Amino acid sequence: MMDIGETIRKAIQDFILPELEVIKAENKEIRTALELTNKRLDDINIHLVDQSRRIDEVRAELTKRIDETNKRIDSVHRDMVMRIDKTNQKIDKTNDRIDRLYEVIVRRDEFDKFEMKMMRIERDIAEMKEEIQKVAA
């Protein structure tokens, strides 16, 4: 009975042991591939962390530059508003002067018309005096 058990054991060993060796070899290859994959993932993670740090640095620099540009724009804007206000004040003064000049011109035109009317009236009075003198003489 030992011979049969021994034979079965030997047959199982002959059949299973080569398969176990193949499985062990494949397992070793898988472990090696897994270690290489993990190493590559670690390298990628290090690279991503470095890229993230660089992006943060660039973002901070750009934010700083944008803030400085905004300050300059605000300063220029305030300066432009002040200049526009001064220009508007000058325009208002000029408009006031034009209005006064227009009033003077209108008065002068009215005066010229009045003067012409007075001259006609004086001429008419002079003619009437002549006619009165002719009638009286």
C-alpha positions in Angstrom: 0.0 0.0 0.0 2.9 2.2 0.5 3.9 1.7 -3.0 0.6 2.9 -4.4 0.6 5.9 -2.1 4.2 6.6 -2.9 3.4 6.3 -6.6 0.4 8.6 -6.4 2.5 11.1 -4.4 5.3 10.9 -7.0 2.8 11.3 -9.8 1.2 14.3 -8.1 4.7 15.8 -7.5 5.7 15.2 -11.1 2.5 16.8 -12.3 2.2 19.7 -9.8 5.8 20.6 -9.1 6.6 21.8 -12.6 3.4 23.9 -12.6 4.4 25.3 -9.2 7.8 26.2 -10.6 6.1 28.0 -13.6 3.7 29.8 -11.1 6.7 30.8 -9.0 8.6 32.1 -12.0 5.5 34.0 -13.2 5.0 35.4 -9.7 8.6 36.5 -9.6 8.1 38.3 -13.0 4.9 39.9 -11.7 6.7 41.1 -8.6 9.5 42.5 -10.6 7.0 44.3 -13.0 5.1 45.5 -10.0 8.2 46.9 -8.3 9.2 48.6 -11.6 5.6 50.0 -11.9 5.7 51.2 -8.3 9.1 52.9 -8.9 7.7 54.5 -12.0 4.6 55.7 -10.1 6.9 57.1 -7.4 8.9 59.0 -10.0 5.7 60.3 -11.6 4.4 61.4 -8.2 7.7 63.2 -7.5 7.5 64.9 -11.0 3.8 65.9 -10.4 4.7 67.4 -7.0 7.5 69.3 -8.6 5.2 70.5 -11.4 2.6 71.5 -8.9 5.2 73.5 -6.9 6.3 75.2 -10.2 2.7 76.0 -11.1 2.1 77.5 -7.6 5.3 79.6 -8.0 4.2 80.8 -11.5 0.6 81.5 -10.2 2.0 83.5 -7.3 4.3 85.5 -9.6 1.5 86.2 -12.1 -0.8 87.2 -9.3 1.8 89.6 -8.0 2.3 91.1 -11.5 -1.4 91.4 -12.1 -1.8 93.2 -8.7 1.0 95.6 -9.7 -0.5 96.2 -13.1 -3.9 96.8 -11.5 -2.3 99.4 -9.1 -0.7 101.1 -12.1 -4.0 101.1 -14.0 -5.8 102.5 -10.9 -3.2 105.2 -10.7 -3.5 106.1 -14.4 -7.3 106.0 -14.0 -7.3 108.5 -11.1 -4.9 110.7 -13.0 -7.1 110.6 -16.1 -10.2 111.4 -14.0 -8.5 114.4 -12.5 -7.4 115.6 -15.9 -10.9 115.1 -17.3 -12.4 117.1 -14.4 -9.9 119.9 -15.0 -10.7 119.9 -18.7 -14.4 120.0 -17.9 -13.9 122.9 -15.6 -12.0 124.8 -18.4 -14.7 123.9 -20.9 -17.3 125.2 -18.4 -15.4 128.5 -18.0 -15.0 128.8 -21.8 -18.7 128.2 -22.3 -19.5 130.9 -19.7 -17.2 133.3 -21.6 -18.8 132.4 -24.9 -22.2 133.0 -23.3 -21.2 136.4 -22.1 -19.6 137.2 -25.5 -22.9 136.2 -27.2 -24.8 138.5 -24.8 -22.5 141.3 -25.7 -22.8 140.7 -29.4 -26.6 140.5 -29.1 -26.6 143.8 -27.1 -24.3 145.4 -29.7 -26.5 144.2 -32.5 -29.6 145.5 -30.6 -27.7 148.8 -30.0 -26.8 149.0 -33.7 -30.5 148.5 -34.6 -31.5 151.0 -32.0 -28.9 153.5 -33.3 -30.2 153.1 -36.9 -33.7 153.6 -35.7 -32.7 156.7 -33.8 -31.0 158.1 -36.9 -34.1 157.5 -38.9 -36.2 159.2 -36.3 -33.7 162.2 -36.2 -33.8 162.4 -40.0 -37.7 162.2 -39.9 -37.7 165.0 -37.3 -35.3 167.1 -39.3 -37.5 166.7 -42.4 -40.6 167.6 -40.3 -38.8 170.7 -39.1 -38.0 171.7 -42.7 -41.6 171.2 -43.7 -42.8 173.2 -40.7 -40.4 176.0 -41.5 -41.6 176.0 -45.1 -45.2 176.1 -44.0 -44.4 178.8 -41.4 -42.5 181.0 -43.9 
